[in-house]
Amino acid sequence: SFVLCLVPVLIFQKQFSFFDIFCFFSILVMDGFSVVPLSYLRHQSKVLTYSITRLLSVIVNILLNLVFFVMMKKNSASWVFLANLGGSSAGSFLLLILTKSLLNARSISVPLLKEIIVYCTPLTISSFAGMINENIDRVLIGILEPGDEIHRQMAVGIYGASYKLGTLIYLFVGVFRLAFDPRLFQMVTNNLVVEFRRLTCLSIFLTGLSVLAIVFFIDYIKLIIAAEYHEGIKIVPFVAFSYLLYSALYFNSFWYKTVKGTFWSVVIIGAGAFITILFNFTLIPGYGYIAAAWTTLLSYITMTMLSFLLGYKNFKIFPYKSVNTLLITNAFLIIAGIYMHERYNIPYLQAGILAIAFYSVVYLFTEYTLRKNSVSN
């Protein structure tokens, strides 16, 4: 991370002062050293303590920005760096107090370090592939979108603003990961089949509800972005459902994380990145930025199907039938609701309420099936 972040600083060094660079690297160092204490808190299932430390950093950052830009009327980017440094310092200081027992370590276990490197290297590579998967579409729209340079930049802005509405689902899944990741590892390791299956289905259901709410209540949600970007909301169903697939992909990923087969993460996410690059280059010149949304969905479908197929024989704990039922139902309700709105002019609000009610019934049925199977077993 240090090396990767050093590159843009060297390229744009004339635009930064020494103070900016000092703040930048201080933030990077503190956030880097915070990884171990934060991981320790998650491993100990101290969710509340973890949340408090993260919230403190955010709150201090926001308060300092308000002080600098509202009360003191500053207008330099240097004050943004300073506010971020203050937030990182507050969070790191609290972590140091809460996890001071970690400072008692006097040696490094070389065999364990080697094992960690072997385990994490494929995950690091797949993370880079995931970053490509998430961000290259905006870059390619700016290059391949039909029209002149001004039109391409407008398309990037419209696409980016509408894409953010769909990423609300991504944030929901991210919060769930931070809270339950260690617990899920324990469930899989201890073969707590019923608990893992129920928690998986509950998460997919709640994420699916969020998807339906964003898709069908878009007339209200779109108000959080400027009116000139509203023409891009047609991409929201594709992006939102893609992140529902991301949620399923996350739960299914435990099949290779718990058997030290993290190499498969490179294969799965690499396949998604390949689809993203190939189809964006192929479709954007002819169809515009909407093709990037199609490609995002196709990429996540590919990754999810590949992960399910590879994990089916080795990961019996995963509730494939229940998850597929919830995913297919969600997709059907989105397609049916949009069709009814376009064909018969049924309001999205009414269609959304009916879709959420039906989706809830389907979830209750899957929950009943899981409970029934657990009792019979």
C-alpha positions as CSV (number, residue, x, y, z in Angstrom):
1,S,0.0,0.0,0.0
2,F,2.8,2.3,0.9
3,V,4.5,1.8,-2.5
4,L,1.2,2.1,-4.5
5,C,0.3,5.4,-2.7
6,L,3.9,6.7,-3.2
7,V,3.5,6.6,-7.0
8,P,0.7,9.3,-7.4
9,V,2.5,11.5,-4.8
10,L,5.7,11.4,-6.9
11,I,3.8,12.1,-10.1
12,F,1.9,15.1,-8.7
13,Q,4.5,16.2,-6.1
14,K,4.4,19.8,-7.4
15,Q,0.8,20.1,-6.4
16,F,1.5,19.1,-2.7
17,S,3.4,20.9,0.0
18,F,5.8,19.2,2.4
19,F,3.1,19.5,5.0
20,D,0.6,17.7,2.8
21,I,3.0,14.8,2.1
22,F,3.8,14.6,5.8
23,C,0.1,14.3,6.7
24,F,-0.5,11.8,3.9
25,F,2.2,9.4,5.0
26,S,1.4,9.8,8.7
27,I,-2.2,8.8,7.9
28,L,-1.0,5.8,5.9
29,V,1.4,4.7,8.6
30,M,-1.2,5.0,11.4
31,D,-3.9,3.2,9.4
32,G,-1.4,0.5,8.5
33,F,-0.4,-0.2,12.1
34,S,-4.1,-0.1,13.1
35,V,-4.9,-3.2,11.0
36,V,-3.5,-5.6,13.6
37,P,-5.4,-4.2,16.6
38,L,-8.6,-3.9,14.6
39,S,-8.2,-7.5,13.5
40,Y,-7.6,-8.5,17.1
41,L,-10.9,-6.9,18.2
42,R,-12.8,-8.6,15.4
43,H,-11.2,-12.0,16.3
44,Q,-12.3,-11.5,19.9
45,S,-15.8,-10.7,18.7
46,K,-15.7,-7.3,20.3
47,V,-18.0,-5.7,17.8
48,L,-19.0,-2.8,20.0
49,T,-15.4,-1.8,20.8
50,Y,-14.5,-2.1,17.1
51,S,-17.4,0.1,16.1
52,I,-16.5,2.7,18.7
53,T,-12.9,3.0,17.5
54,R,-14.0,3.4,13.9
55,L,-16.7,5.8,14.7
56,L,-14.4,8.0,16.8
57,S,-12.1,8.4,13.8
58,V,-14.9,9.4,11.5
59,I,-16.5,11.8,14.1
60,V,-13.2,13.5,14.8
61,N,-12.5,13.8,11.0
62,I,-16.0,15.4,10.4
63,L,-15.7,17.8,13.4
64,L,-12.3,19.0,12.3
65,N,-13.5,19.6,8.8
66,L,-16.4,21.6,10.2
67,V,-14.0,23.6,12.4
68,F,-11.6,24.3,9.6
69,F,-14.0,25.1,6.7
70,V,-17.1,26.4,8.5
71,M,-15.8,28.2,11.6
72,M,-12.3,29.2,10.5
73,K,-13.2,29.7,6.8
74,K,-10.2,27.8,5.4
75,N,-10.1,26.8,1.8
76,S,-6.9,24.8,1.3
77,A,-6.7,21.1,0.7
78,S,-4.0,21.0,3.4
79,W,-6.7,21.3,6.0
80,V,-8.4,18.2,4.6
81,F,-5.2,16.3,5.1
82,L,-4.9,17.7,8.7
83,A,-8.5,16.7,9.5
84,N,-7.9,13.2,8.2
85,L,-4.7,13.0,10.3
86,G,-6.6,14.1,13.4
87,G,-9.3,11.4,12.8
88,S,-6.6,8.7,12.2
89,S,-4.7,9.8,15.3
90,A,-7.8,9.7,17.6
91,G,-8.7,6.2,16.4
92,S,-5.1,4.9,16.6
93,F,-4.7,6.3,20.2
94,L,-7.9,4.7,21.4
95,L,-6.8,1.4,19.8
96,L,-3.5,1.6,21.6
97,I,-5.3,2.0,24.9
98,L,-7.8,-0.8,24.3
99,T,-5.3,-3.4,22.9
100,K,-2.1,-2.5,24.8
101,S,-1.6,-6.2,25.6
102,L,-0.5,-6.6,22.0
103,L,2.6,-4.5,22.8
104,N,3.9,-7.3,25.1
105,A,4.8,-9.4,22.1
106,R,8.6,-9.7,22.0
107,S,9.2,-11.9,19.0
108,I,7.8,-12.9,15.6
109,S,6.9,-16.5,14.7
110,V,8.7,-17.0,11.4
111,P,6.7,-20.2,10.5
112,L,3.4,-18.5,11.2
113,L,4.6,-15.4,9.2
114,K,5.3,-17.7,6.2
115,E,1.9,-19.4,6.5
116,I,0.2,-16.0,6.6
117,I,2.1,-14.8,3.5
118,V,1.2,-18.0,1.6
119,Y,-2.4,-17.6,2.7
120,C,-2.8,-13.9,2.1
121,T,-0.8,-13.4,-1.2
122,P,-3.6,-14.8,-3.4
123,L,-6.2,-12.7,-1.5
124,T,-4.0,-9.6,-2.1
125,I,-3.8,-10.3,-5.8
126,S,-7.5,-10.9,-6.0
127,S,-8.1,-7.7,-4.2
128,F,-6.3,-5.8,-7.0
129,A,-8.4,-7.7,-9.5
130,G,-11.5,-6.6,-7.5
131,M,-10.3,-3.0,-7.6
132,I,-10.0,-3.2,-11.4
133,N,-13.5,-4.8,-11.5
134,E,-15.0,-1.9,-9.5
135,N,-13.3,1.1,-11.0
136,I,-12.2,0.5,-14.6
137,D,-15.6,1.1,-16.0
138,R,-15.5,4.8,-15.3
139,V,-12.1,5.1,-16.9
140,L,-13.2,3.2,-20.0
141,I,-16.4,5.3,-20.3
142,G,-14.2,8.4,-20.4
143,I,-12.3,6.9,-23.3
144,L,-14.8,4.8,-25.2
145,E,-18.2,6.6,-24.8
146,P,-19.4,7.7,-28.2
147,G,-19.3,11.5,-28.7
148,D,-16.8,14.3,-28.1
149,E,-14.7,14.9,-25.0
150,I,-17.3,17.0,-23.2
151,H,-20.0,14.3,-23.8
152,R,-17.7,11.6,-22.5
153,Q,-17.0,13.6,-19.3
154,M,-20.7,14.2,-18.8
155,A,-21.3,10.5,-19.2
156,V,-18.7,9.7,-16.6
157,G,-20.4,12.1,-14.2
158,I,-23.9,10.8,-14.8
159,Y,-22.8,7.1,-14.5
160,G,-20.7,7.8,-11.4
161,A,-23.5,9.6,-9.6
162,S,-26.1,7.0,-10.4
163,Y,-23.7,4.2,-9.6
164,K,-23.3,5.5,-6.1
165,L,-27.0,4.8,-5.4
166,G,-26.4,1.2,-6.2
167,T,-23.3,1.1,-4.0
168,L,-25.5,1.7,-0.9
169,I,-25.9,-2.1,-1.1
170,Y,-22.2,-2.5,-1.1
171,L,-21.9,-0.5,2.1
172,F,-24.6,-2.6,3.7
173,V,-22.7,-5.8,2.9
174,G,-19.4,-4.2,4.1
175,V,-20.9,-3.4,7.5
176,F,-22.1,-7.0,7.8
177,R,-18.7,-8.3,6.9
178,L,-17.0,-6.2,9.5
179,A,-19.4,-7.3,12.2
180,F,-19.7,-11.0,11.5
181,D,-16.6,-12.1,9.6
182,P,-14.9,-13.7,12.7
183,R,-18.1,-15.3,13.8
184,L,-18.7,-16.8,10.3
185,F,-15.2,-18.3,10.3
186,Q,-16.0,-19.9,13.7
187,M,-19.3,-21.3,12.3
188,V,-17.6,-22.9,9.3
189,T,-14.6,-24.2,11.3
190,N,-16.8,-25.8,13.9
191,N,-19.3,-27.1,11.3
192,L,-22.2,-25.1,12.8
193,V,-24.4,-25.9,9.8
194,V,-27.8,-24.6,10.9
195,E,-26.4,-21.3,12.3
196,F,-24.3,-20.6,9.2
197,R,-27.2,-21.4,6.8
198,R,-29.7,-19.2,8.7
199,L,-27.3,-16.3,9.0
200,T,-26.4,-16.5,5.3
201,C,-30.1,-16.5,4.3
202,L,-30.9,-13.7,6.7
203,S,-28.2,-11.6,5.2
204,I,-29.2,-12.3,1.6
205,F,-32.8,-11.5,2.5
206,L,-31.9,-8.2,4.2
207,T,-29.6,-7.2,1.3
208,G,-32.4,-8.2,-1.2
209,L,-34.9,-6.0,0.7
210,S,-32.4,-3.1,0.3
211,V,-32.1,-3.8,-3.4
212,L,-35.9,-3.8,-3.9
213,A,-36.2,-0.6,-1.9
214,I,-33.6,1.2,-3.9
215,V,-35.0,-0.1,-7.3
216,F,-38.7,0.6,-6.6
217,F,-38.3,3.7,-4.4
218,I,-35.8,5.3,-6.8
219,D,-38.1,8.3,-7.4
220,Y,-37.4,9.4,-3.8
221,I,-33.8,8.1,-3.4
222,K,-32.7,9.9,-6.6
223,L,-33.3,13.2,-4.9
224,I,-30.0,12.8,-3.1
225,I,-28.1,13.4,-6.4
226,A,-28.4,16.5,-8.6
227,A,-31.3,16.6,-11.1
228,E,-28.9,16.7,-14.1
229,Y,-27.7,13.2,-13.2
230,H,-31.2,11.6,-13.0
231,E,-31.1,10.3,-16.5
232,G,-28.5,7.7,-15.3
233,I,-30.8,6.0,-12.8
234,K,-31.6,3.4,-15.4
235,I,-28.3,1.7,-14.4
236,V,-29.3,1.4,-10.7
237,P,-31.2,-2.0,-11.0
238,F,-28.2,-3.6,-12.7
239,V,-25.7,-2.2,-10.1
240,A,-27.9,-3.0,-7.1
241,F,-28.6,-6.6,-8.1
242,S,-24.8,-7.0,-8.8
243,Y,-24.1,-6.2,-5.2
244,L,-26.7,-8.7,-4.0
245,L,-24.7,-11.3,-5.9
246,Y,-21.6,-9.9,-4.2
247,S,-23.3,-10.6,-0.9
248,A,-23.9,-14.3,-1.9
249,L,-20.4,-14.5,-3.3
250,Y,-19.0,-13.3,0.0
251,F,-20.7,-16.0,2.0
252,N,-19.7,-18.7,-0.5
253,S,-16.1,-17.6,-0.4
254,F,-15.6,-19.3,2.9
255,W,-15.2,-22.6,1.1
256,Y,-11.7,-21.6,-0.1
257,K,-10.8,-19.4,2.8
258,T,-11.2,-22.2,5.4
259,V,-9.4,-24.9,3.5
260,K,-6.4,-22.7,2.7
261,G,-7.3,-22.7,-1.0
262,T,-7.2,-18.9,-1.4
263,F,-5.7,-19.4,-4.9
264,W,-9.2,-19.9,-6.1
265,S,-10.0,-16.3,-5.2
266,V,-7.6,-15.2,-8.0
267,V,-9.4,-17.5,-10.4
268,I,-12.9,-16.4,-9.5
269,I,-12.3,-12.6,-9.2
270,G,-9.8,-12.7,-12.1
271,A,-12.6,-14.2,-14.3
272,G,-14.8,-11.3,-13.3
273,A,-12.1,-8.7,-14.1
274,F,-11.6,-10.4,-17.5
275,I,-15.3,-10.2,-18.3
276,T,-15.4,-6.5,-17.1
277,I,-12.5,-5.5,-19.4
278,L,-13.6,-7.5,-22.4
279,F,-17.2,-6.5,-22.5
280,N,-16.6,-2.9,-21.6
281,F,-14.2,-2.5,-24.5
282,T,-16.7,-4.4,-26.8
283,L,-20.0,-2.7,-25.8
284,I,-19.4,0.8,-24.6
285,P,-18.5,2.2,-28.1
286,G,-21.8,1.0,-29.4
287,Y,-24.2,1.4,-26.5
288,G,-22.7,4.0,-24.2
289,Y,-22.4,4.0,-20.4
290,I,-25.4,1.7,-19.9
291,A,-23.2,-1.1,-21.3
292,A,-20.9,-0.7,-18.3
293,A,-23.8,-1.5,-16.0
294,W,-24.7,-4.5,-18.1
295,T,-21.1,-5.6,-17.9
296,T,-21.0,-5.2,-14.1
297,L,-24.0,-7.5,-13.7
298,L,-22.5,-10.0,-16.1
299,S,-19.2,-10.0,-14.2
300,Y,-20.9,-10.7,-10.9
301,I,-23.1,-13.4,-12.4
302,T,-20.0,-15.1,-13.8
303,M,-18.1,-14.9,-10.4
304,T,-21.1,-16.1,-8.4
305,M,-21.8,-19.1,-10.7
306,L,-18.1,-20.0,-10.8
307,S,-17.7,-19.8,-7.1
308,F,-20.9,-21.9,-6.6
309,L,-19.8,-24.5,-9.1
310,L,-16.3,-24.8,-7.6
311,G,-17.5,-24.9,-4.0
312,Y,-20.5,-27.2,-4.5
313,K,-18.6,-30.4,-3.8
314,N,-16.4,-29.0,-1.0
315,F,-18.7,-26.7,0.8
316,K,-21.8,-28.6,1.8
317,I,-22.6,-26.2,4.6
318,F,-23.6,-23.5,2.2
319,P,-27.4,-23.3,1.6
320,Y,-27.3,-23.3,-2.2
321,K,-30.9,-24.1,-2.8
322,S,-32.2,-21.4,-0.4
323,V,-29.8,-18.7,-1.6
324,N,-30.6,-19.5,-5.3
325,T,-34.3,-19.2,-4.5
326,L,-33.8,-15.8,-2.9
327,L,-31.6,-14.5,-5.7
328,I,-33.9,-15.7,-8.5
329,T,-37.0,-14.4,-6.7
330,N,-35.3,-11.0,-6.3
331,A,-34.4,-10.9,-10.0
332,F,-37.9,-11.9,-11.0
333,L,-39.5,-9.2,-8.9
334,I,-37.3,-6.5,-10.2
335,I,-38.0,-7.5,-13.9
336,A,-41.7,-8.0,-13.2
337,G,-42.0,-4.7,-11.4
338,I,-40.2,-2.7,-14.1
339,Y,-42.3,-4.4,-16.8
340,M,-45.6,-3.7,-15.0
341,H,-44.5,0.0,-14.6
342,E,-43.5,0.4,-18.2
343,R,-46.4,-1.6,-19.7
344,Y,-49.3,-0.8,-17.4
345,N,-48.1,2.3,-15.7
346,I,-48.3,0.8,-12.2
347,P,-46.5,3.2,-9.8
348,Y,-43.1,2.0,-8.6
349,L,-44.2,2.6,-5.0
350,Q,-47.1,0.2,-5.3
351,A,-45.0,-2.4,-7.2
352,G,-42.2,-2.1,-4.5
353,I,-44.6,-2.7,-1.6
354,L,-46.0,-5.8,-3.3
355,A,-42.5,-7.0,-4.2
356,I,-41.2,-6.6,-0.7
357,A,-44.2,-8.4,0.7
358,F,-43.8,-11.4,-1.7
359,Y,-40.0,-11.5,-1.1
360,S,-40.6,-11.6,2.7
361,V,-43.0,-14.6,2.3
362,V,-40.4,-16.4,0.2
363,Y,-37.8,-15.8,2.9
364,L,-40.1,-17.0,5.6
365,F,-40.6,-20.2,3.6
366,T,-36.8,-20.7,3.3
367,E,-36.4,-20.1,7.0
368,Y,-39.1,-22.6,7.8
369,T,-37.4,-25.2,5.5
370,L,-34.1,-24.7,7.2
371,R,-35.6,-25.1,10.6
372,K,-37.5,-28.2,9.5
373,N,-34.4,-29.8,8.0
374,S,-32.4,-29.0,11.2
375,V,-35.0,-30.7,13.4
376,S,-35.2,-33.8,11.1
377,N,-31.4,-34.1,11.1
